[in-house]
Amino acid sequence: MEHEDPLNGDSTHRTCKKPKFSSKFISESEIRDEFSHHQPRVARINNGSYGSCPSSVLAAQRQWQLQFLRQPDAFYFNTLRNGITESRKIIKDLINAEQVEEVSLVDNATTAAAIVLQQIGRRFAEGKFQKNDAILVLHCAFLAVKKAIQAYVTRAGGSVIEVRLPFPVNSEEEIISEFQNSIEKGKSNGRKIRLAIIDHITSMPSVVIPVRELVRICRLEGIEQVFVDGAHAIGSVKVDVKEVGADFYVSNLHKWFFCPPSVAFLYCKSNVSSDVHHPIVSHEYGNGLPVESAWIGNRDYSSQLVVPAVLEFVNRFEGGIDGIMKRNHDEVVKMGKMLAESWGTNLGAPPKMCAAMMMVALPSRLCVNSEEDAVRLRSHLRDYYEVEVPILYQVLKDGEKGVRDKDGLITGYARISHQVYNTLEDYEKFRDAINRLVEDGKNCQMLWVE
């Protein structure tokens, strides 16, 4: 049961009504209106970086902010907890959690990683784990997650096993094989793997991971806890925490679910939730993570309160959030194939291993030979072509031959996203910019960046 604290509002809440789909779906012109605050003329094909929020949800957010500013005490005592609970109930149903108490709202996936890793670090510090017991993580895990491991686990005596995933990737079996091999090597000297961190969708490069199968392997191998980092998941792939079977699952609501930044849900299976705490300690410490997270001091909680408004927005689309996911997947595959065909290159993963993001190889003549080159190309595209897209420098492992186009070795990939506001012209603009650079004989070392 949640802590009943009248100082933070009554924990009772209204019953969450099931959404009703409109008989009149949103039109393309209405979609453009919802995102008319985006900078004009910019080909914004990087939704995976920061997400996007429609005007109707921003208006709802503003109402919450004004409600607080008009009478902060009444908002704090009577409104805040109920509103956050309502949002948690919606997320609970969307992800098929057993209980609303398993769902907390936090700032982002980085905060969730800190919550999970701090409880692991405490166990090392308290002597419950042996020195050199390990954390298992994918080599392409988000850098903030790796930094959290460094801050909370390795400093306390834990070690890290990195699973090197292939890229470009051709099948789920390649990932499963590398994952199993890394577990076997990691346990070969008697180490225990205390936690596995598995991305549902890796960020860079972007690939949908066979997360259910990897969690199943973790259980068979006796790995104590599994944390799935689904930062890009909700709104781009189906999220069913019962099917996934992990102890912890996080996903940002501002990436692909149209919330304003920043908010994420953290699912904690009920049998592991007693030892997790929000990293910001405030009045609610010890009352359970959902209650701790609902008050971490005086701040703007509006991004956590607009989830009902987001649900109203997505249900304006045919098929609701499922329809949006299918639309984005189909379009990003179509656009990725169009770009690869124009440039004479390849896709980084088969379509079934992509959600709403896809990796497309850049022509080798661009000579993306370093991280600095990737940043330079991205900045040049932004400043001179009004195209916003992340660029990956692909480092080859020893012995790897890599992928080649007609001119040489491919070492650069673009991560394209598709969200409902994107149009064909966005991707044609990107296509033409790359073709112009190649035709002009330009490579990354020659680009001028303002």
C-alpha positions as CSV (number, residue, x, y, z in Angstrom):
1,M,0.0,0.0,0.0
2,E,1.1,3.6,-0.7
3,H,1.9,5.8,2.3
4,E,-1.2,7.8,3.2
5,D,0.2,11.3,3.9
6,P,-2.3,14.2,4.2
7,L,0.7,16.6,3.9
8,N,1.1,15.5,0.3
9,G,-2.5,15.1,-0.7
10,D,-4.9,12.3,-0.3
11,S,-3.8,9.2,-2.2
12,T,-7.3,8.4,-3.4
13,H,-7.9,9.0,-7.1
14,R,-10.5,8.9,-9.8
15,T,-10.9,5.6,-11.7
16,C,-9.0,5.7,-15.0
17,K,-11.5,5.5,-17.8
18,K,-10.7,3.4,-20.9
19,P,-9.9,5.6,-23.9
20,K,-12.5,6.0,-26.6
21,F,-11.4,6.3,-30.2
22,S,-12.9,9.2,-32.1
23,S,-15.0,8.5,-35.2
24,K,-13.2,11.3,-36.9
25,F,-9.4,10.8,-36.9
26,I,-6.8,13.6,-36.9
27,S,-6.1,15.1,-40.3
28,E,-2.7,15.9,-41.8
29,S,-3.3,19.6,-41.5
30,E,-4.3,19.1,-37.8
31,I,-1.0,17.2,-37.3
32,R,0.9,20.2,-38.8
33,D,-1.0,22.6,-36.5
34,E,-0.1,20.5,-33.5
35,F,3.6,20.8,-34.3
36,S,3.6,24.3,-35.8
37,H,5.9,25.5,-33.0
38,H,8.8,23.5,-34.6
39,Q,11.3,25.7,-36.4
40,P,10.2,26.1,-40.0
41,R,12.1,24.6,-42.9
42,V,14.3,22.3,-40.7
43,A,14.3,18.7,-41.7
44,R,13.9,17.4,-38.1
45,I,14.6,13.7,-38.5
46,N,16.1,13.2,-35.1
47,N,13.0,12.6,-32.9
48,G,14.9,10.0,-31.0
49,S,17.2,12.6,-29.5
50,Y,14.7,14.8,-27.7
51,G,11.2,13.7,-28.7
52,S,8.4,16.1,-29.5
53,C,5.3,17.5,-27.8
54,P,2.1,18.6,-29.6
55,S,0.6,21.9,-28.9
56,S,-2.5,20.5,-27.3
57,V,-0.3,18.7,-24.7
58,L,1.8,21.9,-24.2
59,A,-1.5,23.7,-23.5
60,A,-2.5,21.2,-20.9
61,Q,1.0,21.5,-19.3
62,R,0.6,25.2,-19.1
63,Q,-2.8,24.8,-17.3
64,W,-1.1,22.6,-14.7
65,Q,1.6,25.1,-14.3
66,L,-0.8,28.0,-13.8
67,Q,-2.9,26.0,-11.4
68,F,0.2,25.6,-9.2
69,L,1.2,29.2,-9.5
70,R,-2.3,30.5,-8.7
71,Q,-2.5,28.7,-5.3
72,P,0.6,26.6,-4.6
73,D,-0.6,25.3,-1.2
74,A,-3.9,24.0,-2.5
75,F,-2.2,22.4,-5.4
76,Y,0.3,20.7,-3.1
77,F,-2.2,19.5,-0.5
78,N,-5.1,18.6,-2.8
79,T,-4.0,18.1,-6.4
80,L,-0.5,16.9,-7.0
81,R,-0.5,13.4,-5.6
82,N,-3.9,12.6,-7.2
83,G,-2.7,13.9,-10.6
84,I,0.5,11.9,-10.6
85,T,-1.4,8.8,-9.5
86,E,-3.8,9.2,-12.4
87,S,-0.8,9.3,-14.8
88,R,0.7,6.2,-13.2
89,K,-2.6,4.3,-13.6
90,I,-2.6,5.1,-17.3
91,I,1.0,3.9,-17.7
92,K,0.3,0.8,-15.6
93,D,-2.4,-0.2,-18.1
94,L,-0.3,0.6,-21.1
95,I,2.6,-1.5,-20.0
96,N,0.5,-4.3,-18.5
97,A,2.0,-4.0,-15.0
98,E,0.2,-6.0,-12.2
99,Q,-0.2,-3.1,-9.8
100,V,0.0,0.7,-9.9
101,E,2.5,0.5,-7.0
102,E,5.0,-1.0,-9.4
103,V,5.1,2.2,-11.5
104,S,7.0,5.3,-10.6
105,L,7.4,8.6,-12.5
106,V,10.9,10.0,-12.6
107,D,12.7,12.6,-14.7
108,N,14.3,10.3,-17.3
109,A,16.0,7.0,-18.0
110,T,19.2,8.4,-16.5
111,T,17.5,8.9,-13.2
112,A,16.1,5.4,-13.3
113,A,19.5,4.0,-14.0
114,A,20.8,5.8,-10.9
115,I,18.0,4.3,-8.8
116,V,18.7,0.8,-9.9
117,L,22.5,1.1,-9.7
118,Q,22.6,2.8,-6.3
119,Q,20.9,-0.3,-4.7
120,I,23.5,-2.5,-6.4
121,G,26.3,-0.2,-5.1
122,R,24.9,-0.3,-1.6
123,R,25.1,-4.1,-1.6
124,F,28.7,-4.0,-2.5
125,A,29.4,-1.4,0.1
126,E,27.6,-3.4,2.8
127,G,29.5,-6.6,1.9
128,K,26.5,-8.4,0.6
129,F,28.3,-8.8,-2.8
130,Q,31.8,-10.0,-3.2
131,K,34.5,-7.7,-4.7
132,N,34.7,-8.3,-8.4
133,D,31.2,-9.6,-8.7
134,A,30.0,-8.1,-12.0
135,I,27.4,-6.0,-13.9
136,L,26.7,-7.1,-17.4
137,V,26.0,-4.4,-20.0
138,L,25.9,-3.9,-23.7
139,H,28.9,-2.2,-25.2
140,C,26.7,0.4,-26.9
141,A,24.7,1.2,-23.8
142,F,23.9,4.9,-23.3
143,L,27.0,6.7,-22.0
144,A,25.1,8.1,-18.9
145,V,24.3,4.5,-17.9
146,K,28.0,3.6,-18.2
147,K,28.9,6.6,-16.1
148,A,26.3,5.6,-13.5
149,I,27.9,2.1,-13.3
150,Q,31.3,3.8,-12.8
151,A,29.9,6.1,-10.1
152,Y,27.9,3.6,-8.1
153,V,29.3,0.1,-8.8
154,T,32.9,0.1,-9.9
155,R,33.8,2.5,-7.1
156,A,32.3,0.1,-4.6
157,G,34.3,-2.9,-5.9
158,G,32.2,-4.3,-8.7
159,S,33.4,-5.1,-12.2
160,V,31.9,-4.7,-15.6
161,I,31.3,-7.3,-18.4
162,E,30.6,-5.6,-21.8
163,V,28.7,-7.5,-24.5
164,R,30.1,-6.5,-27.8
165,L,27.2,-6.5,-30.3
166,P,27.8,-6.8,-34.0
167,F,26.9,-3.9,-36.3
168,P,25.7,-3.8,-39.0
169,V,23.5,-6.7,-37.7
170,N,21.7,-9.2,-39.8
171,S,19.7,-11.2,-37.3
172,E,18.5,-11.5,-33.7
173,E,20.5,-14.8,-33.5
174,E,23.8,-12.8,-33.8
175,I,22.9,-10.7,-30.8
176,I,21.7,-13.7,-28.7
177,S,25.0,-15.6,-29.5
178,E,27.2,-12.7,-28.5
179,F,25.2,-12.3,-25.3
180,Q,25.5,-15.9,-24.3
181,N,29.2,-16.0,-25.1
182,S,29.8,-12.9,-22.9
183,I,28.0,-14.5,-19.9
184,E,30.0,-17.6,-20.2
185,K,33.3,-15.7,-20.4
186,G,32.2,-13.4,-17.5
187,K,31.4,-16.4,-15.2
188,S,34.5,-18.4,-16.2
189,N,36.6,-17.2,-13.2
190,G,33.9,-17.8,-10.7
191,R,32.4,-14.3,-10.8
192,K,28.8,-13.8,-10.1
193,I,26.8,-11.5,-12.3
194,R,24.6,-9.5,-10.0
195,L,22.8,-7.4,-12.6
196,A,22.3,-7.4,-16.3
197,I,21.4,-4.1,-18.1
198,I,19.8,-4.7,-21.5
199,D,18.7,-2.0,-23.9
200,H,15.3,-2.6,-25.5
201,I,16.3,-0.3,-28.4
202,T,19.9,0.7,-28.5
203,S,20.5,4.4,-29.1
204,M,23.6,4.6,-31.3
205,P,23.6,2.5,-33.4
206,S,19.8,2.0,-33.1
207,V,18.7,-1.6,-33.1
208,V,15.7,-3.4,-31.5
209,I,17.1,-6.0,-29.2
210,P,15.4,-9.4,-28.6
211,V,14.9,-8.4,-25.0
212,R,12.6,-11.2,-24.0
213,E,15.0,-13.9,-25.1
214,L,18.0,-12.2,-23.4
215,V,16.0,-11.8,-20.1
216,R,15.2,-15.5,-20.4
217,I,18.9,-16.4,-20.8
218,C,19.7,-14.3,-17.7
219,R,17.2,-16.2,-15.6
220,L,18.6,-19.6,-16.8
221,E,22.1,-18.3,-16.0
222,G,21.2,-17.3,-12.5
223,I,21.7,-13.6,-12.9
224,E,20.0,-12.1,-9.9
225,Q,18.5,-8.9,-11.4
226,V,17.7,-7.6,-14.9
227,F,17.2,-4.0,-15.7
228,V,15.8,-3.2,-19.2
229,D,16.7,0.3,-20.5
230,G,13.8,1.0,-22.8
231,A,14.5,4.7,-23.1
232,H,13.2,4.7,-26.7
233,A,10.6,2.1,-26.3
234,I,7.1,3.3,-25.2
235,G,5.4,4.8,-28.2
236,S,7.7,3.1,-30.7
237,V,7.4,-0.6,-29.8
238,K,5.0,-2.7,-27.7
239,V,6.0,-2.7,-24.0
240,D,4.6,-5.5,-21.9
241,V,6.5,-5.8,-18.7
242,K,5.0,-9.2,-17.9
243,E,6.2,-10.6,-21.2
244,V,9.6,-9.0,-20.9
245,G,10.0,-10.5,-17.4
246,A,12.7,-8.1,-16.1
247,D,12.9,-6.8,-12.5
248,F,13.2,-3.2,-13.7
249,Y,12.1,-1.5,-16.8
250,V,12.4,2.2,-17.7
251,S,11.2,4.2,-20.7
252,N,11.1,7.9,-21.4
253,L,7.7,9.4,-22.0
254,H,9.1,12.4,-23.7
255,K,10.9,10.5,-26.5
256,W,8.1,8.7,-28.4
257,F,5.0,9.2,-26.2
258,F,4.6,13.0,-26.8
259,C,5.1,14.2,-23.2
260,P,7.0,17.4,-22.6
261,P,10.5,16.9,-21.3
262,S,11.3,15.4,-19.1
263,V,9.5,12.4,-17.6
264,A,9.9,8.6,-17.6
265,F,8.3,5.7,-16.0
266,L,10.3,3.2,-13.9
267,Y,8.6,-0.2,-13.4
268,C,9.9,-2.2,-10.4
269,K,8.6,-5.7,-9.9
270,S,7.0,-5.8,-6.5
271,N,9.5,-8.3,-5.1
272,V,12.5,-6.0,-5.6
273,S,10.9,-2.6,-4.9
274,S,11.6,-2.4,-1.2
275,D,15.3,-1.6,-1.6
276,V,15.1,1.1,-4.2
277,H,15.0,4.8,-3.5
278,H,15.0,8.1,-5.4
279,P,18.5,9.6,-5.5
280,I,17.1,12.9,-4.3
281,V,16.2,12.4,-0.7
282,S,13.2,14.4,0.5
283,H,10.3,14.2,3.0
284,E,8.9,11.1,1.5
285,Y,12.0,8.9,1.9
286,G,11.1,5.4,3.0
287,N,7.5,5.6,1.8
288,G,8.1,3.6,-1.3
289,L,9.6,4.7,-4.6
290,P,6.4,5.9,-6.2
291,V,5.7,8.2,-3.3
292,E,9.3,9.3,-3.0
293,S,9.4,10.2,-6.7
294,A,6.1,12.2,-6.5
295,W,7.7,14.7,-4.2
296,I,11.4,15.5,-4.5
297,G,11.1,19.1,-3.4
298,N,9.5,22.2,-4.8
299,R,9.7,22.0,-8.6
300,D,7.6,21.8,-11.8
301,Y,5.8,18.4,-11.9
302,S,3.6,19.3,-14.9
303,S,5.3,16.9,-17.3
304,Q,4.2,14.0,-15.0
305,L,0.7,15.3,-14.9
306,V,-0.1,15.6,-18.6
307,V,-0.2,11.8,-19.4
308,P,-4.0,11.9,-19.6
309,A,-3.7,14.7,-22.2
310,V,-1.2,12.7,-24.2
311,L,-3.6,9.7,-24.2
312,E,-6.3,12.0,-25.6
313,F,-3.9,13.1,-28.4
314,V,-2.7,9.6,-29.4
315,N,-6.3,8.4,-29.5
316,R,-7.1,11.0,-32.2
317,F,-5.0,8.7,-34.6
318,E,-6.5,5.6,-36.2
319,G,-5.5,2.7,-34.0
320,G,-4.2,5.0,-31.2
321,I,-0.7,4.4,-30.1
322,D,-0.5,1.1,-32.0
323,G,-1.5,2.9,-35.2
324,I,1.2,5.5,-34.6
325,M,3.8,2.9,-34.0
326,K,2.9,1.1,-37.2
327,R,2.8,4.3,-39.2
328,N,6.3,5.4,-37.9
329,H,7.9,2.0,-38.5
330,D,6.5,1.7,-42.0
331,E,7.6,5.2,-43.0
332,V,11.1,5.0,-41.5
333,V,11.7,1.7,-43.3
334,K,10.5,3.3,-46.6
335,M,12.7,6.4,-46.1
336,G,15.7,4.3,-45.0
337,K,15.5,2.2,-48.2
338,M,15.1,5.4,-50.3
339,L,18.2,6.9,-48.9
340,A,20.3,3.7,-49.1
341,E,19.3,3.3,-52.7
342,S,20.1,6.9,-53.6
343,W,23.5,6.7,-52.0
344,G,24.4,3.2,-53.0
345,T,24.8,2.0,-49.4
346,N,23.1,-0.3,-47.0
347,L,20.9,-0.4,-43.9
348,G,22.4,-1.1,-40.5
349,A,19.8,-3.7,-39.5
350,P,16.9,-5.5,-41.2
351,P,13.5,-3.7,-41.0
352,K,12.1,-6.2,-38.4
353,M,14.9,-5.0,-36.0
354,C,14.0,-1.4,-36.3
355,A,11.1,0.5,-34.7
356,A,10.8,4.2,-35.5
357,M,14.6,4.7,-36.0
358,M,16.8,3.2,-38.7
359,M,20.6,3.3,-39.3
360,V,21.5,4.2,-42.9
361,A,25.1,3.9,-44.2
362,L,26.6,7.1,-45.6
363,P,28.7,7.1,-48.8
364,S,32.3,6.1,-48.0
365,R,33.6,9.1,-50.0
366,L,32.5,11.3,-47.1
367,C,35.3,9.8,-45.0
368,V,33.7,9.7,-41.6
369,N,37.0,8.6,-39.9
370,S,36.5,9.7,-36.3
371,E,34.0,10.9,-33.8
372,E,35.1,14.5,-34.6
373,D,34.2,13.9,-38.3
374,A,30.8,12.6,-37.3
375,V,30.1,15.8,-35.2
376,R,31.5,18.0,-38.0
377,L,29.2,16.4,-40.6
378,R,26.2,16.7,-38.3
379,S,26.9,20.3,-37.6
380,H,27.5,21.1,-41.3
381,L,24.2,19.5,-42.2
382,R,22.4,21.6,-39.5
383,D,24.1,24.9,-40.4
384,Y,24.2,24.8,-44.2
385,Y,21.3,22.4,-45.2
386,E,18.9,22.7,-42.3
387,V,18.9,19.0,-41.7
388,E,19.1,17.7,-38.1
389,V,20.2,14.0,-37.9
390,P,22.7,12.1,-35.6
391,I,25.8,10.7,-37.3
392,L,27.6,7.5,-36.1
393,Y,31.3,6.8,-36.6
394,Q,31.5,3.0,-36.8
395,V,34.7,1.6,-35.3
396,L,35.7,-1.7,-36.6
397,K,36.8,-4.5,-34.3
398,D,40.1,-6.2,-34.9
399,G,39.8,-8.6,-37.8
400,E,36.5,-7.1,-39.0
401,K,36.3,-6.4,-42.8
402,G,33.4,-4.1,-42.5
403,V,30.9,-3.1,-45.2
404,R,31.9,-1.5,-48.5
405,D,30.2,0.5,-51.2
406,K,31.6,1.0,-54.7
407,D,34.2,3.5,-53.5
408,G,35.5,2.0,-50.3
409,L,34.9,1.1,-46.6
410,I,31.8,2.5,-45.0
411,T,32.5,4.0,-41.6
412,G,29.6,6.5,-41.2
413,Y,25.9,5.9,-40.5
414,A,23.0,8.3,-40.1
415,R,20.3,7.5,-37.5
416,I,17.0,8.6,-39.1
417,S,13.8,8.9,-37.0
418,H,10.2,9.1,-38.2
419,Q,7.5,10.8,-36.1
420,V,4.0,11.8,-37.1
421,Y,5.0,15.3,-38.1
422,N,7.7,14.2,-40.6
423,T,7.1,14.4,-44.3
424,L,8.8,13.0,-47.4
425,E,10.4,16.3,-48.0
426,D,12.4,16.0,-44.8
427,Y,14.2,12.9,-46.1
428,E,14.6,14.2,-49.6
429,K,16.3,17.3,-48.2
430,F,18.7,15.0,-46.3
431,R,19.2,12.8,-49.4
432,D,20.0,15.7,-51.6
433,A,22.4,17.3,-49.1
434,I,24.5,14.2,-49.0
435,N,24.4,13.8,-52.7
436,R,25.5,17.4,-53.2
437,L,28.5,16.9,-50.8
438,V,29.6,13.8,-52.7
439,E,29.1,15.4,-56.1
440,D,31.2,18.4,-55.0
441,G,34.0,16.1,-53.9
442,K,33.6,17.1,-50.2
443,N,34.6,14.9,-47.3
444,C,34.4,15.5,-43.6
445,Q,37.9,16.9,-43.3
446,M,37.0,19.6,-45.8
447,L,33.7,20.8,-44.2
448,W,33.5,24.2,-42.7
449,V,31.4,24.4,-39.5
450,E,30.3,27.8,-38.1
